[in-house]
Every structure is written in C-alpha cells, then in structure tokens.
Amino acid sequence: MACGSEVGPANDEFIDYSANLGHAAVEVELTHEYEEDRGMPFEQYDSLLAVRDFDSDLKRQEATARRIFERLAALDRYDLMLVRDLQELLASSDRPLK
C-alpha cells in the first residue's frame, strides 16, 4: 500500500519483490550486504527498497521515494533511512535504531 501498487515476487536473482508504478519500478531486497558508509548505518537495516524511474527523471524518482518513505514512516512500525544513491542521507525515521 505504501507504494500505491501491488508488490509481488520478482523473477530476479537479487530482487525479492517488485512493483510497477507506471513511471517507475519499486524493487525490494529482503537482505543486503551493505555496511556503514559515510555515517549511514546500513547494516542496522534488514532490507532495501529501491525506486527506479523508467525515464531517469531524478526529481520524480526522489519524489516517489519520499512519498513511499513518508507512508511507511506514518505506520510507525519500521526503522527507516532514505538515501540518494547510497551516498547521501535524505531522511530517517524517529524510531531508535536496534
């Protein structure tokens, strides 16, 4: 519900679930091997959700990612971190990290 489209199993070696939003793909990896980088504690997060705009419209891609982040944050059930290109922290949830 957070991404506005049904997320289903993906037929991909690295992506576990995905959704097509019409203008972008949402891809979910239930595990990852990222470690702390640039002060961002990736290893404290179990999964990764990526938004990929089909037209490489970076403004729209970020707006879509922020909308999904805000919907997930409103549930107050997840520890969240929103990053751009795994390089820049854009937002994080107010929940304490594990």
C-alpha positions in Angstrom: 0.0 0.0 0.0 2.9 2.4 0.7 4.0 2.5 -2.9 0.5 2.7 -4.3 0.7 -0.5 -6.3 0.7 -4.2 -5.6 4.2 -5.6 -4.8 4.7 -9.2 -5.9 7.5 -11.7 -6.1 10.2 -10.8 -8.7 11.9 -13.2 -11.1 15.4 -11.8 -10.4 18.4 -13.1 -8.6 18.9 -10.0 -6.4 15.4 -8.6 -6.2 12.8 -10.4 -4.0 9.7 -8.3 -4.7 8.9 -5.6 -7.1 6.0 -3.3 -8.3 5.5 -1.3 -11.5 4.2 2.2 -10.8 3.8 3.0 -14.4 6.6 5.6 -14.4 8.9 3.7 -12.0 9.8 0.4 -10.5 9.9 -0.4 -6.8 12.3 -3.1 -6.0 12.7 -4.8 -2.6 15.6 -6.8 -1.4 14.9 -8.7 1.8 18.6 -8.9 2.6 21.7 -6.9 1.7 25.4 -6.8 2.4 25.8 -3.0 2.8 27.8 -1.8 5.8 28.2 1.5 7.5 29.3 4.1 5.0 29.5 7.9 5.2 28.0 7.7 8.7 24.9 5.8 7.4 24.5 2.5 9.4 23.2 0.3 6.5 24.0 -2.9 8.4 21.3 -1.9 11.0 18.6 -2.3 8.4 17.4 -5.7 7.3 16.1 -4.8 3.8 16.4 -2.4 1.0 13.7 -0.7 -1.1 14.8 1.0 -4.3 12.9 3.3 -6.6 14.0 3.4 -10.3 12.3 5.9 -12.6 11.9 4.5 -16.1 12.7 7.8 -17.8 15.7 8.6 -15.5 13.7 11.6 -14.1 15.7 12.1 -10.9 13.3 14.7 -9.4 10.3 12.4 -9.9 12.3 9.4 -8.7 13.1 11.2 -5.4 9.6 12.5 -5.0 8.3 8.9 -5.4 10.8 7.6 -2.9 9.9 10.3 -0.4 6.2 9.6 -0.8 6.8 5.9 -0.1 9.1 6.7 2.8 6.6 9.0 4.4 3.8 6.4 4.1 6.0 3.8 5.7 7.1 6.2 8.4 3.5 7.0 9.2 2.9 3.4 10.1 5.5 3.7 12.9 6.5 0.1 12.5 9.8 0.3 10.7 13.2 1.8 11.2 13.8 3.7 8.0 16.5 5.6 6.3 16.0 7.4 3.0 19.2 7.8 0.9 20.1 9.0 -2.5 22.4 6.7 -4.5 23.6 5.1 -1.2 25.7 8.3 -0.8 23.5 10.9 0.8 21.2 10.6 3.8 17.9 12.4 3.0 15.7 11.4 6.0 15.4 8.8 8.7 12.6 7.7 10.9 12.4 8.9 14.5 12.4 5.4 15.8 15.5 4.4 17.7 17.8 2.0 15.8 18.3 -1.5 17.1 
